Amino acid sequence: MTAPAAHHPAGPLAPPGGAGGLAEVFRRRYLLRLLLRKELQVRYQGSVVGLAWSYVKPLVRFFMYFFVMGILLGLNRFEDFALHIFAGMVVLHLFTETLGAGTKSIVRNKSLITKVQLPRETFPVSSLLVSAYHVVPQLIVLAVMALVYGWHFDPVGIGAGLLGLVLMGVLALTVALFFGALNVFYRDTQNFVDTISIFITWSVPMIYPLERIYAATERGALPDWGVQLYLCNPLAEAVLLFQRCWWTPAAEDSATAAREQMPSYLFERGFISLGVALVLLYLAQRRFTRLEGSFAERL
């Protein structure tokens, strides 16, 4: 006598993902830790110096900017030019590296996407955490450089730096989610991201001071509303907040530097930018959730 056939519930099998979005990613932190460890191992596989590259590459980039822009083009005509560049470079690097890695994160892990049950947001989040991991050595170098330039403890500046770092992290995760999902359907997305990354460096007051934007308005090269439009860029706001933490306290006269080089209502603008960034993160998460059901099929 044959055994009765097993009853299988009707309906399609659930996709190998996980509901819950970003909240589910942090509830299942062990998966995030495993992926983070894998990403770091792959990056340094076969490398002799390993993490030391996180010190070398930004320093080389800094010296190139400092030599070309500061020495050859003569832009180092304001106080502590080197510290101004490096402070902006550190926080901007968190965004640009997350943008590039996050855009490719879903496609790069297609074998896991189609076989392993885990929240797909784990991959863009891991891109952000890997970028943050590599920002730590740069922060150490920045702190040493700031002390050499005469940096002193400034609680307002520390608050500005933390706000700038959080703002940049939220923006980075937003674009990683949005472009990471879009890249599954349109592979030109990663080329588009590589292209706009060129403009990002010049869209913030890093290589040049904010004073140059004001000067361009005064001589008529920009309309009067040009400065306000420029300051609507949340990346520029995050860079200014971070410079308020590291560059301003190291200046010879902190009060003068803050008044002349920093825009008015810096903190108010920062919190407004953070609020807008959180709304954009929510929308990017919603868009990601709508698209992720088709990831396995597209990959």
N, C-alpha and C positions, 0 to 999 in steps of 0.2 A: 504494500500500500504506500503510495507516494505521499510525501508531505505536502500540505497545501502551500501554494505559492505565497511568498511574503508580500504583504500589502505595502505599496509605496504611495505616499501622498501625491496627489495630483499637483501639477503646476511646475514651473521651471525651477531649476536649482538656483539657490541664492548665489550671487556673484561673490568671488573671494575677497570681499572688502570688509568694511566694518562701519556700522552706523555710529553717529555720535560726533563726527567731525573732530575739531581740534581738542575738544574736551576728552574724547575717547583716546586720542594720541597720548595725552598726559596721564590718563587712567591706566594705560598699558605701557608704562614707562620702560619696562624691561625690554620690549620690542624696540623702542627708540634707542635704548642703550646698546643693544646688539647691532643695530644699523649704524649707529654713530661709530662704534668700534670698528665695524667693517669698512666704513668710509675712510677712517684714518689709516687703517692698515693698508688699504689699497693705494692711498695717496703716497705713503712712505715706503711701499714695497720696493726693495732693491736700492733704496736711497742710503747713502753713506752718512750724511749729516742730519737727515730727518727733519725734526722740528726747527733746526737752525735756519732752514730756508724761510721760515716765518719772520726771522729777524733780518736776513740778508736781503730778500727781495724788496720789502718796503724801504729799507735804507738806501738801496741802489736807486729806486724810483725817486726817493726824496732828494738824493744828491744830484740826480739828473735835473729835476725841477729847479733845485736851488742854483745849480750852475748855469743852466740855460736861461731860466726866467729871471733869476736874481742877479747873476754876474753879467751875462752877455746882453740881456735886454734891459738891465738896470731897474728891475721892479722892486729891489730890496731897499727902497727909500723910506720905509717906515719901520718902526721899532720891532725888533725880534721877528724879522721876516721868516727865519728858518722855523721857529716854533709855530708861527701862524700857519705855514704850509703843513707841517707834520701833524698838528692837531686836527686839521681838516681832513688830511689824508687817512688817518687812522679810522675815524668814524665813517668816512665815505667808503672805505674799503669793506666795511661790514655790509654795506648795501650792495655794492657792485659785485662782490664775490657771491653773495647770496642770490642775487639776480641771475648771474650766469649759471651757477650750479643748480639753483632751484628750477630754472627753465628746463634743464635737461634731466632733472631728477626722476621723473616718471618714466620717460623713455629709456633712460639708462638702467633702470631696475625693472624692465618689463618681465623678466623671468620670475621675479618675486610677485609682481602685480598679478600675473595670471595663475600662480600656483599657491600662494600663501595668503591666508586670511588675516588681514591686518588693515587698519585704517590707511587709506592711500595718502592722507595728509601727512603721514609719518615721513614721507620722503622729502617734501619741501621743508618741513620742520627740521629734519636732520641736516639739510643744507644750511639752514640758519645757524644751527648749533656748531657745525664744523667751522663756519666762518667766524663765529664768536670765539671758538677755541683758538683760532689763529690771530685774533685781534689781541688776545692777552699778552703775547710777547711784545707786540707793538706798543701796548699801553705801558709796559715796563720801560721800554726805550723812551717813550714820550715823557714819562715821569722823571727819568734821569735827566733828560735834556732840559725839562722845565726847571728842575732844581739848579742846573748849571746856569740857566738864564736868570735865576733869582726868584723863582716861584715861591709864593708863601701861601699858607692855608687861608682859604676864603670860603666860609660856609655857603655864601650865596653862589659863588662860582661852582662849588661842588654840587649844589642843587641843580644848577644849569647843566652841568656835565651829565648828571644822571638822567635828567629830562631829555637831553639831546640823544643819549644812548638808547633810551627806551623808545623815543620817537623813531629813530633810525631802524631799530629792530622791528617795530610794528610795520613800518613801510616796507622793509625787506621781506618780511613774511608775506605781506599782501601781494607783492609782485611775484614772489616765488609760487604762491598758490595759483594766481591768475595765469601767468605765462607757462607754468608747468603743465597745467591742464590744457591750455591752448596748443602747446607744442605737440601734444599727442595727435591732434587732428591736422595741424598745419606745421610741418617741419621747418618751414621758412621762419617760424617764430624765433628760433635760436639765432638765426642770422640777423633778424631784426633787432634782437636784444643786443647782440654784439655791436651793431651799428650805433644804437642809441647810447650805449655805454661810453662811446667816444665823446658825446655831447654832455654827459652827466658831469664829467670832471670840470667842464667850463661853465656849468650852470650854477655853481656854488662859489662863494667867496673864499677860495682856498689858495690858489696861486696868486690871485690879486685880492686886495682888501675891498671891503664894501664901500670904502671911500671913493673908489674909482667909479662905482655906479652913480653915486651922488654927483661926482664931478662931470660925468657924461650928461647928466640931466641939466646941470648948470650951464654947460656950454652948448646946449641945444641938440646934442647927439641923440638923446632920449627924451621922450615927452615927459611932462611932470608926473604923470601917473606911472612912469616906467619903473621907479623905485618900488612903489607899492606892489606892482605886478611881480617884480623880481622877488620880493619878500613873501609873496604868496606861495612860492616854491617851498614845500615842507623839507626838502633836502637841504636847501640853503638855511632854513631855520635851525635844523638839527646841527649843521656845521657851525653856525654862529653860537649856539648854546654850548657846544663843546669847546669852542675857542674862548668863550667867556670863562670856562673852567680852567683852561691851561695857559692860554696866551695872555689874557688881560691881567691876571695877578702877577705875571712875570714882568710886565711892563714897568718902566721906571716910575710912572705915576698911574696907578690902577684906575683912579677915579676919572682922570682925563681920558685914558684909553677907552674906558667903558663908555664915556659920554660921547666921544668923537667917532669911535669906530663901530660901536654897537647901535642897532636901531632902537628907537623908543619902544616901550611895551614888549620887551624881548620875551619875558616869561608869559605874558598874556597871549602873545602870538604863538608861543611854544605849546601852551595848553590847548589853544584852539586847533593848532595843527595836529596835536595828538588826538583830539576828539574826532577830527575829520579822518585821520588815519585809521582809527578804530572802526568808524563807519565803513570805510573802504575795505578793511579787513573782513568785516561781516559780509559785505557784498561779494567779495572774492571767495569767501568760504561757501556762500550760497551757490555761486556759479560753479565752483569746483564740485559740489555735491550733485548738481544737476548733470554734470558731464561725466562723472566718474563711472557711472553705470555702463558706459560705452568704451571704457579704457581697454578692457581685455580684448574686445572685438577689434578695436583699432590697432592694438599692438600685435 
